[in-house]
Amino acid sequence: MHTPSVPDRRRWAGLVVISVAVSLIIVDSTIVNVAIPSIVADLDIDSTLVQWVQESYTLVFAALLLVFGSLADRYGRRRLLTIGVSVFVAASVLAAIAPTGDLLVAARILQGLGGAMVLPTTLSLVNATFTGRERGIAFAVWGSTIGGMVAVGPLLGGWLTTDFSWRWAFGINVPLGIAIVVGAFFTVRESRDTAHAGGIDVVGAVLSVLTSASLVFGLIEGRTYGWWTPAERFRVGGWAWPAGTSPIPFAFALTIVAGIAFVAWSRRRQRSGRSTLIALDLFRIGSFRNGSIAALIVSLGEFGIVLSLPLWLQNVLGYSALQTGFVLLALAIGSFVASGFAATAGQRIGPLPIVRIGIAAEIVGVAAIGFVVSADTPWWAVVPCLFVYGFGVGLATAQLTGVVLQDVPVERSGEASGAQSTARQIGSALGIAVLGTVLFTSTGGLVQQRLEDAGTPSGVASRVSDAVVTSSGGAIAGLRERDAATADVAATAFSDGTRAAAWSAAGFLVLGLAATLRLRRPDPTPDEQPTARSAASPA
């Protein structure tokens, strides 16, 4: 393992390469959202397949983060980074040329595989390459890139889809991926965990995948298939889930059983001195344990609102995909501005206060969105809110990661990075599930109630409500052509649902801010000491 003790300018060039690699996978997780209508029209896929196009990537991505974080430590972080990017690029080519929806879903699954190799690897490379104050600056760049790309994805996807084709939303990954692989060989030093190298815990890996995949599936699909009683029948190819039951309770039961088995198995292997996928003694480190809990809660509030805003901008305000991307660009600008602020202020006051300032800014920005949202809100009223929110994301994402890993031995940063990344992904999935449920449940109930109050027959009101919810607001445009009054009711209800989602997100962020109160600021040390301190940390 290489830990720099003298200035090395290549490390900063390597940070640029690492940040671009993060951008590649983060953009892809958001770029597809604005391309979905074009994909549906071109490939003629049904609503079930549409969901799998969007969610198969997230499902595989979250399930494998822990596995690949551990593999990176053992077999080389740069090696796994380049393999992951290569797999991701190959999958992007398959997605770009996919002639059917089924093949597109298969390509998205392969993209999730490659993405899961990249994210924890980039994080552990930053942790292993930089020390002291430089590590804080590097984490600020890494985290701000994630926050900014969440907003740049819809803008890039809107432009490519509008001016070219949805296929270019995947094709753009090819030149970027080639540049990353070449750049990594010249600027990123290889590092690995030589102290804990050993055989892979295959049983632990399988149990980890089962736990993560079943949990994320249940959180994402609960609203679609029914949290307890079946709302829609789950199908994979020609096979269908048994009628009369929902797969979601089974998924959560599998999560509990596999999770308990994973912990028991890992403790047994650890007591016998054998390698484990993640050493449970990492959770004895207070900063790692409490920081991971805070990261999960914060992610729940952060990424859930990104689901509802593009839908509201396009389906209620009538903006195009490209115009929506421009509005969301304010979030990216705020996030990039935050990186400069974090780099300077972090040296004076430390990373933990920066985290708290960032979460507080997110709360202000998201709550402000809730106040300004309406069926006739002008775009400029949303932009300042998004900027403040993005500024907070840029501060909190990077510095919270640094706080989580501050006491973790550098040689074990891959498994720790995979664990905290998995916590973030679970939080994101939970945010999408909870805030999506708030958005659509509120919208559907308000549409039906207000139409009935206006004298519309209950059956008609119910059909209109179902159409608005099922189309995620897309039916509002068609209603405007046939019945302007009904369309106004639907648009107002969707705006109210978006407001409820925004305020719910702010509430979760308040809980995340409260969770950081259990974190403690590290003692100040010279730049050279963190490496020694990490090496001496309990393992």
C-alpha positions as CSV (number, residue, x, y, z in Angstrom):
1,M,0.0,0.0,0.0
2,H,1.3,3.4,-0.9
3,T,0.8,6.3,1.5
4,P,2.3,9.5,0.3
5,S,4.8,11.2,2.6
6,V,6.0,13.8,0.2
7,P,4.2,16.1,-2.1
8,D,3.1,14.4,-5.3
9,R,1.3,16.4,-7.9
10,R,0.1,13.3,-9.6
11,R,-2.2,12.6,-6.7
12,W,-4.2,15.7,-7.5
13,A,-4.4,14.7,-11.2
14,G,-5.5,11.3,-9.9
15,L,-8.2,12.9,-7.8
16,V,-9.6,14.5,-11.0
17,V,-9.7,11.0,-12.6
18,I,-11.4,9.5,-9.5
19,S,-13.9,12.3,-9.5
20,V,-14.8,11.8,-13.2
21,A,-15.2,8.1,-12.4
22,V,-17.7,9.0,-9.7
23,S,-19.4,11.4,-12.1
24,L,-19.8,8.6,-14.6
25,I,-21.9,6.3,-12.4
26,I,-23.8,9.1,-10.6
27,V,-24.9,10.7,-13.9
28,D,-26.1,7.4,-15.2
29,S,-28.3,6.9,-12.1
30,T,-30.1,10.1,-12.9
31,I,-29.8,10.6,-16.7
32,V,-32.2,7.8,-17.5
33,N,-35.1,9.5,-15.7
34,V,-35.5,12.2,-18.3
35,A,-34.9,9.8,-21.2
36,I,-37.7,7.3,-20.1
37,P,-40.5,8.8,-22.3
38,S,-38.4,8.5,-25.4
39,I,-37.3,4.9,-24.5
40,V,-41.0,3.9,-24.0
41,A,-42.0,5.4,-27.4
42,D,-39.0,3.8,-29.2
43,L,-39.0,0.3,-27.7
44,D,-42.7,0.1,-26.9
45,I,-42.3,-1.2,-23.4
46,D,-45.0,-1.5,-20.7
47,S,-45.0,0.2,-17.3
48,T,-43.6,-2.8,-15.5
49,L,-40.5,-2.9,-17.8
50,V,-40.1,0.8,-17.4
51,Q,-39.7,0.4,-13.7
52,W,-37.1,-2.3,-14.2
53,V,-35.2,-0.1,-16.6
54,Q,-35.0,2.5,-13.9
55,E,-34.5,0.3,-10.8
56,S,-32.5,-2.7,-11.9
57,Y,-29.4,-0.6,-11.9
58,T,-30.0,0.6,-8.3
59,L,-30.9,-2.8,-7.1
60,V,-27.7,-4.5,-8.4
61,F,-25.6,-1.4,-7.5
62,A,-26.7,-1.4,-3.8
63,A,-26.5,-5.1,-3.4
64,L,-22.8,-5.4,-4.5
65,L,-21.2,-2.4,-2.9
66,L,-20.0,-4.2,0.2
67,V,-18.6,-7.2,-1.8
68,F,-16.6,-5.1,-4.2
69,G,-15.3,-2.7,-1.4
70,S,-13.8,-5.8,0.3
71,L,-12.4,-7.2,-3.0
72,A,-10.7,-3.8,-3.8
73,D,-8.8,-3.9,-0.5
74,R,-7.5,-7.4,-1.2
75,Y,-6.7,-7.3,-5.0
76,G,-6.0,-3.7,-5.6
77,R,-8.2,-0.6,-5.6
78,R,-7.0,0.9,-8.9
79,R,-7.3,-2.5,-10.6
80,L,-10.9,-2.9,-9.5
81,L,-11.6,0.7,-10.5
82,T,-10.4,0.2,-14.1
83,I,-12.2,-3.2,-14.3
84,G,-15.4,-1.6,-13.0
85,V,-15.2,1.3,-15.5
86,S,-14.5,-1.1,-18.3
87,V,-17.6,-3.3,-17.4
88,F,-19.7,-0.1,-17.1
89,V,-18.6,1.1,-20.6
90,A,-19.3,-2.3,-22.2
91,A,-22.7,-2.3,-20.6
92,S,-23.4,1.2,-21.8
93,V,-22.7,0.1,-25.4
94,L,-25.1,-2.7,-25.0
95,A,-27.7,-0.3,-23.6
96,A,-27.2,2.1,-26.4
97,I,-27.8,-0.5,-29.1
98,A,-30.5,-2.5,-27.2
99,P,-33.3,-3.4,-29.7
100,T,-35.8,-4.5,-26.9
101,G,-36.7,-3.5,-23.4
102,D,-35.6,-6.9,-22.0
103,L,-32.1,-6.4,-23.4
104,L,-32.0,-2.9,-22.1
105,V,-32.8,-4.1,-18.6
106,A,-30.0,-6.7,-18.9
107,A,-27.6,-4.0,-19.9
108,R,-28.7,-1.9,-16.9
109,I,-28.0,-4.8,-14.6
110,L,-24.5,-5.1,-16.0
111,Q,-24.1,-1.3,-15.5
112,G,-25.0,-1.8,-11.9
113,L,-22.3,-4.4,-11.6
114,G,-19.7,-2.1,-12.9
115,G,-20.9,0.9,-10.9
116,A,-20.7,-1.2,-7.7
117,M,-17.0,-1.8,-8.4
118,V,-16.3,1.9,-8.9
119,L,-18.0,3.8,-6.1
120,P,-16.4,2.2,-2.9
121,T,-13.1,1.9,-4.8
122,T,-12.9,5.7,-5.5
123,L,-13.7,6.4,-1.9
124,S,-11.0,4.1,-0.5
125,L,-8.5,5.4,-3.0
126,V,-9.1,9.0,-1.8
127,N,-8.8,7.8,1.8
128,A,-5.5,5.9,1.1
129,T,-3.9,8.5,-1.0
130,F,-4.4,11.7,1.0
131,T,-3.7,12.5,4.6
132,G,-4.3,15.3,7.1
133,R,-5.8,18.5,5.7
134,E,-5.3,17.4,2.1
135,R,-7.7,14.5,2.8
136,G,-10.4,16.9,3.8
137,I,-10.0,18.9,0.6
138,A,-10.0,15.7,-1.4
139,F,-13.2,14.5,0.2
140,A,-14.8,17.9,-0.5
141,V,-14.0,17.5,-4.2
142,W,-15.2,13.9,-4.2
143,G,-18.5,14.7,-2.4
144,S,-19.3,17.9,-4.3
145,T,-18.9,15.9,-7.5
146,I,-21.6,13.5,-6.3
147,G,-23.9,16.3,-5.3
148,G,-23.3,18.2,-8.6
149,M,-23.8,15.2,-10.8
150,V,-27.2,14.5,-9.3
151,A,-28.3,17.7,-11.0
152,V,-26.1,17.6,-14.1
153,G,-27.5,14.1,-15.1
154,P,-31.0,15.4,-15.9
155,L,-29.5,18.3,-17.8
156,L,-27.2,16.1,-19.9
157,G,-29.9,13.5,-20.4
158,G,-32.4,16.2,-21.5
159,W,-30.0,17.7,-24.0
160,L,-28.9,14.4,-25.5
161,T,-32.5,13.0,-25.6
162,T,-34.0,16.2,-27.1
163,D,-31.3,17.0,-29.7
164,F,-30.0,13.5,-30.5
165,S,-31.5,10.3,-29.2
166,W,-32.0,8.5,-25.8
167,R,-29.3,6.1,-27.0
168,W,-26.7,8.8,-26.6
169,A,-27.6,9.1,-23.0
170,F,-25.7,5.8,-22.7
171,G,-23.3,6.3,-25.6
172,I,-21.7,9.3,-23.9
173,N,-20.2,7.0,-21.3
174,V,-17.9,5.4,-23.8
175,P,-15.4,8.3,-24.4
176,L,-15.6,9.2,-20.7
177,G,-14.8,5.6,-19.6
178,I,-11.8,5.3,-22.0
179,A,-10.4,8.6,-20.6
180,I,-10.8,7.4,-17.0
181,V,-9.1,4.0,-17.6
182,V,-6.1,5.7,-19.4
183,G,-5.9,8.5,-16.8
184,A,-6.0,6.0,-13.9
185,F,-3.0,4.1,-15.2
186,F,-0.9,7.3,-15.4
187,T,-2.1,9.2,-12.3
188,V,-3.6,6.8,-9.7
189,R,-1.2,4.7,-7.6
190,E,-2.2,1.2,-6.8
191,S,-2.9,0.3,-3.2
192,R,-4.2,-2.7,-1.3
193,D,-4.6,-4.1,2.2
194,T,-1.6,-6.5,2.6
195,A,-2.3,-7.1,6.3
196,H,-5.8,-8.5,5.8
197,A,-5.3,-10.3,2.4
198,G,-6.8,-13.8,2.4
199,G,-9.5,-15.9,1.0
200,I,-12.8,-14.3,0.1
201,D,-15.8,-15.0,2.4
202,V,-18.1,-16.4,-0.3
203,V,-20.9,-17.3,2.1
204,G,-20.8,-13.8,3.6
205,A,-20.8,-12.3,0.2
206,V,-23.9,-14.3,-0.8
207,L,-25.7,-13.3,2.5
208,S,-24.7,-9.7,2.0
209,V,-26.1,-9.6,-1.5
210,L,-29.4,-11.3,-0.4
211,T,-29.7,-8.8,2.5
212,S,-29.1,-5.7,0.5
213,A,-31.0,-6.8,-2.7
214,S,-34.1,-7.9,-0.8
215,L,-34.2,-4.7,1.3
216,V,-33.7,-2.4,-1.6
217,F,-36.3,-4.3,-3.7
218,G,-38.8,-4.1,-0.9
219,L,-38.3,-0.4,-0.4
220,I,-38.5,0.5,-4.1
221,E,-41.3,-1.8,-5.1
222,G,-43.5,-1.7,-2.0
223,R,-45.8,1.0,-3.4
224,T,-46.1,-0.8,-6.7
225,Y,-46.8,-4.3,-5.5
226,G,-48.4,-3.5,-2.2
227,W,-46.7,-3.4,1.2
228,W,-48.9,-6.2,2.5
229,T,-51.9,-7.0,0.3
230,P,-51.2,-7.3,-3.4
231,A,-51.7,-4.2,-5.5
232,E,-50.2,-5.6,-8.7
233,R,-48.7,-8.9,-9.6
234,F,-45.0,-9.2,-9.8
235,R,-43.7,-10.8,-13.0
236,V,-40.2,-11.8,-14.3
237,G,-40.4,-12.9,-17.9
238,G,-43.0,-15.6,-18.1
239,W,-43.1,-16.3,-14.4
240,A,-45.6,-14.6,-12.0
241,W,-45.7,-14.3,-8.3
242,P,-48.5,-16.4,-6.7
243,A,-51.8,-14.6,-6.9
244,G,-53.4,-13.3,-3.7
245,T,-50.1,-12.4,-2.0
246,S,-47.5,-9.5,-2.3
247,P,-43.8,-10.3,-2.7
248,I,-42.9,-7.3,-0.4
249,P,-43.4,-9.0,3.0
250,F,-41.4,-12.0,1.7
251,A,-38.6,-9.6,0.6
252,F,-38.4,-8.0,4.0
253,A,-38.5,-11.4,5.8
254,L,-35.6,-12.5,3.6
255,T,-33.8,-9.3,4.6
256,I,-34.1,-10.0,8.3
257,V,-33.2,-13.7,8.0
258,A,-30.2,-13.1,5.7
259,G,-29.0,-10.1,7.7
260,I,-29.1,-12.1,11.0
261,A,-27.3,-15.0,9.2
262,F,-24.7,-12.6,7.8
263,V,-23.9,-11.2,11.3
264,A,-23.7,-14.6,12.9
265,W,-21.6,-16.0,10.1
266,S,-19.2,-13.1,10.2
267,R,-18.8,-13.3,13.9
268,R,-18.1,-17.0,13.7
269,R,-15.4,-16.6,11.0
270,Q,-13.9,-13.6,12.9
271,R,-13.6,-15.6,16.1
272,S,-11.8,-18.4,14.2
273,G,-9.3,-15.9,12.7
274,R,-10.6,-16.2,9.2
275,S,-11.3,-13.3,6.8
276,T,-14.7,-11.7,6.7
277,L,-16.5,-9.5,4.1
278,I,-16.6,-6.7,6.7
279,A,-15.1,-7.0,10.1
280,L,-17.8,-6.2,12.6
281,D,-15.3,-4.7,15.0
282,L,-15.3,-1.7,12.7
283,F,-18.6,-0.8,14.3
284,R,-16.8,-0.5,17.6
285,I,-15.3,2.7,16.2
286,G,-17.7,5.4,17.3
287,S,-17.1,7.7,14.4
288,F,-17.7,4.9,11.9
289,R,-20.8,3.5,13.6
290,N,-22.6,6.8,14.3
291,G,-21.4,8.4,11.1
292,S,-22.9,5.5,9.1
293,I,-26.3,5.9,10.8
294,A,-26.2,9.7,10.1
295,A,-25.3,9.1,6.5
296,L,-28.2,6.7,6.0
297,I,-30.7,9.2,7.5
298,V,-29.3,12.1,5.5
299,S,-29.4,10.2,2.3
300,L,-33.0,9.4,2.9
301,G,-33.8,13.1,2.9
302,E,-31.4,14.1,0.2
303,F,-32.2,11.9,-2.7
304,G,-35.9,11.4,-2.3
305,I,-36.7,15.0,-3.3
306,V,-34.8,14.6,-6.5
307,L,-37.5,12.1,-7.6
308,S,-40.4,14.5,-7.3
309,L,-38.9,17.8,-8.6
310,P,-38.3,16.7,-12.2
311,L,-41.8,15.2,-12.4
312,W,-43.4,18.4,-11.1
313,L,-41.3,20.7,-13.4
314,Q,-42.2,18.7,-16.5
315,N,-45.7,17.5,-15.9
316,V,-47.2,20.5,-13.9
317,L,-45.2,23.5,-15.2
318,G,-44.8,22.0,-18.7
319,Y,-41.1,22.3,-19.0
320,S,-39.2,20.1,-21.5
321,A,-36.5,17.7,-20.3
322,L,-33.8,20.1,-21.3
323,Q,-35.5,23.1,-19.5
324,T,-35.9,20.9,-16.4
325,G,-32.2,20.1,-16.5
326,F,-31.3,23.8,-16.6
327,V,-33.5,24.5,-13.6
328,L,-31.8,21.7,-11.7
329,L,-28.4,23.0,-12.7
330,A,-28.8,25.4,-9.8
331,L,-28.3,22.4,-7.5
332,A,-25.1,21.5,-9.2
333,I,-23.7,25.0,-9.1
334,G,-24.5,25.2,-5.3
335,S,-22.7,21.9,-4.8
336,F,-19.6,22.9,-6.7
337,V,-19.5,26.3,-4.8
338,A,-19.6,24.2,-1.6
339,S,-16.3,22.4,-2.5
340,G,-14.4,25.7,-2.4
341,F,-16.0,26.7,0.9
342,A,-15.4,23.3,2.5
343,A,-11.7,23.3,1.4
344,T,-11.0,26.6,3.2
345,A,-13.4,26.6,6.1
346,G,-12.8,22.9,6.9
347,Q,-9.2,23.7,7.7
348,R,-10.2,26.3,10.3
349,I,-13.2,24.7,12.0
350,G,-12.9,21.0,11.1
351,P,-15.1,18.6,9.1
352,L,-17.9,18.0,11.6
353,P,-19.1,21.6,11.9
354,I,-19.0,21.7,8.0
355,V,-21.3,18.6,8.0
356,R,-23.8,20.2,10.3
357,I,-23.7,23.5,8.4
358,G,-24.3,21.5,5.2
359,I,-27.3,19.6,6.6
360,A,-28.8,22.8,8.0
361,A,-28.5,24.4,4.5
362,E,-30.2,21.3,3.0
363,I,-33.1,21.7,5.5
364,V,-33.5,25.4,4.6
365,G,-33.4,24.7,0.8
366,V,-35.8,21.8,0.8
367,A,-38.3,23.5,3.2
368,A,-38.1,26.6,1.0
369,I,-39.0,24.4,-2.0
370,G,-42.1,23.3,-0.1
371,F,-43.1,26.9,0.5
372,V,-42.8,28.0,-3.2
373,V,-44.2,25.0,-5.0
374,S,-47.6,25.6,-6.7
375,A,-49.2,25.0,-10.0
376,D,-48.1,28.3,-11.4
377,T,-44.7,28.8,-9.7
378,P,-42.2,30.6,-12.0
379,W,-38.8,28.8,-12.5
380,W,-36.8,31.6,-10.9
381,A,-38.6,31.0,-7.6
382,V,-37.2,27.5,-7.4
383,V,-33.6,28.2,-8.4
384,P,-32.4,29.9,-5.1
385,C,-33.9,27.1,-3.1
386,L,-32.1,24.5,-5.2
387,F,-28.8,26.5,-4.9
388,V,-29.0,26.5,-1.1
389,Y,-30.0,22.8,-1.1
390,G,-27.1,21.9,-3.5
391,F,-24.7,24.0,-1.4
392,G,-25.7,21.9,1.6
393,V,-25.4,18.6,-0.3
394,G,-21.9,19.6,-1.4
395,L,-20.8,20.3,2.2
396,A,-22.5,17.4,3.9
397,T,-21.8,14.6,1.4
398,A,-18.0,15.0,1.3
399,Q,-17.3,15.9,4.9
400,L,-19.6,13.3,6.4
401,T,-17.7,10.7,4.5
402,G,-14.5,12.0,5.9
403,V,-15.9,11.9,9.5
404,V,-17.1,8.3,9.0
405,L,-13.7,7.1,7.9
406,Q,-11.5,9.4,10.1
407,D,-10.7,6.7,12.6
408,V,-10.7,3.7,10.2
409,P,-7.3,2.2,9.5
410,V,-6.3,3.2,5.9
411,E,-5.6,-0.4,4.9
412,R,-9.2,-1.3,5.7
413,S,-10.8,1.7,4.0
414,G,-12.2,-0.4,1.2
415,E,-14.5,-2.5,3.3
416,A,-15.4,0.5,5.5
417,S,-16.2,2.5,2.3
418,G,-18.3,-0.3,1.0
419,A,-20.2,-0.4,4.2
420,Q,-20.9,3.3,4.5
421,S,-21.8,3.4,0.7
422,T,-24.2,0.6,1.3
423,A,-25.8,2.6,4.2
424,R,-26.1,5.6,1.8
425,Q,-27.8,3.5,-0.9
426,I,-30.2,2.0,1.6
427,G,-31.0,5.5,2.7
428,S,-31.5,6.6,-0.9
429,A,-33.8,3.7,-1.6
430,L,-35.8,4.3,1.6
431,G,-36.0,8.0,0.6
432,I,-37.4,7.2,-2.9
433,A,-39.9,4.7,-1.4
434,V,-41.1,6.9,1.5
435,L,-41.1,10.3,-0.3
436,G,-42.5,8.7,-3.5
437,T,-45.3,7.2,-1.4
438,V,-46.0,10.6,0.2
439,L,-46.0,12.3,-3.3
440,F,-48.3,9.9,-5.0
441,T,-50.6,9.0,-2.1
442,S,-51.1,12.7,-1.4
443,T,-51.7,13.5,-5.1
444,G,-54.1,10.6,-5.7
445,G,-56.2,11.4,-2.6
446,L,-56.4,15.1,-3.3
447,V,-57.3,14.6,-6.9
448,Q,-60.2,12.3,-6.1
449,Q,-61.4,14.4,-3.1
450,R,-61.4,17.7,-5.0
451,L,-63.1,16.3,-8.1
452,E,-65.8,14.7,-6.0
453,D,-66.3,18.0,-4.1
454,A,-66.7,19.7,-7.4
455,G,-69.5,17.3,-8.3
456,T,-67.6,14.7,-10.4
457,P,-69.0,11.2,-10.0
458,S,-66.8,9.0,-7.7
459,G,-66.0,6.5,-10.4
460,V,-64.8,9.1,-12.8
461,A,-62.8,10.9,-10.1
462,S,-61.1,7.6,-9.2
463,R,-60.1,6.9,-12.8
464,V,-58.7,10.4,-13.2
465,S,-56.8,10.0,-9.9
466,D,-55.4,6.6,-11.0
467,A,-54.3,7.9,-14.4
468,V,-52.5,10.9,-12.8
469,V,-50.7,8.7,-10.3
470,T,-49.9,5.8,-12.6
471,S,-48.4,8.2,-15.2
472,S,-46.4,10.1,-12.5
473,G,-48.3,13.2,-13.5
474,G,-47.8,12.7,-17.2
475,A,-51.6,12.4,-17.8
476,I,-52.0,16.1,-16.8
477,A,-50.9,17.3,-20.3
478,G,-53.6,15.1,-21.9
479,L,-56.2,16.4,-19.5
480,R,-55.5,20.0,-20.4
481,E,-56.5,19.2,-24.0
482,R,-59.8,17.7,-23.0
483,D,-60.9,19.3,-19.7
484,A,-59.0,22.3,-18.5
485,A,-60.8,22.4,-15.1
486,T,-59.9,18.8,-14.3
487,A,-56.3,19.4,-15.4
488,D,-56.1,22.4,-13.0
489,V,-57.3,20.2,-10.2
490,A,-54.7,17.5,-11.0
491,A,-51.9,20.0,-11.4
492,T,-52.7,21.7,-8.1
493,A,-53.0,18.3,-6.3
494,F,-49.6,17.2,-7.8
495,S,-48.1,20.4,-6.6
496,D,-49.5,19.8,-3.1
497,G,-48.1,16.3,-3.2
498,T,-44.7,17.7,-4.2
499,R,-44.9,20.1,-1.3
500,A,-45.7,17.3,1.2
501,A,-42.7,15.3,-0.2
502,A,-40.4,18.4,0.3
503,W,-41.5,19.0,3.8
504,S,-41.1,15.3,4.6
505,A,-37.6,15.3,3.2
506,A,-36.8,18.3,5.4
507,G,-38.1,16.4,8.4
508,F,-35.8,13.5,7.7
509,L,-32.9,15.8,7.3
510,V,-33.6,17.3,10.7
511,L,-33.3,13.7,12.1
512,G,-30.0,13.4,10.2
513,L,-28.8,16.6,11.8
514,A,-29.8,15.3,15.2
515,A,-27.9,12.0,14.5
516,T,-24.6,14.0,14.0
517,L,-24.8,15.2,17.6
518,R,-23.5,11.8,18.6
519,L,-20.4,12.4,16.5
520,R,-17.3,14.0,18.2
521,R,-14.7,16.2,16.6
522,P,-11.3,14.4,16.3
523,D,-8.3,15.9,18.1
524,P,-6.2,18.2,15.9
525,T,-3.1,16.5,14.6
526,P,-0.3,17.5,12.3
527,D,-0.6,16.4,8.6
528,E,1.8,13.5,9.1
529,Q,0.0,12.0,12.1
530,P,-3.3,10.7,10.7
531,T,-1.6,7.9,8.9
532,A,0.2,6.7,12.0
533,R,-3.0,7.2,14.0
534,S,-5.0,5.1,11.5
535,A,-2.5,2.4,11.6
536,A,-2.8,2.2,15.3
537,S,-6.6,2.3,15.4
538,P,-8.3,-0.7,16.9
539,A,-9.1,-3.3,14.2
